[in-house]
Amino acid sequence: MKRSYFIRFFLIAALVVTAGVLYAQAPPPPPPRGQPGDQPVPVGSGLAILAALGAGYAAITWRRAQKKN
């Protein structure tokens, strides 16, 4: 019993102590406008794939619910 309290105390103390040290590094500043690396990102195809996967999951869930009834 005492060992579990020691382990919990140690873990919580370690998290509290390291919380101030483990900050994420700030991102670099964006490049100036008009640079070659400043191109728009194609997001449409990723959203279409995500929507198709969501529709497939909904169809499977609906079919399983219909089988139960």
Secondary structure, DSSP 8 states (H G I E B T S, - for coil): -HHHHHHHHHHHHHHHHHHTT-----------TT-TT------HHHHHHHHHHHHHHHHHHHHHHHHH-
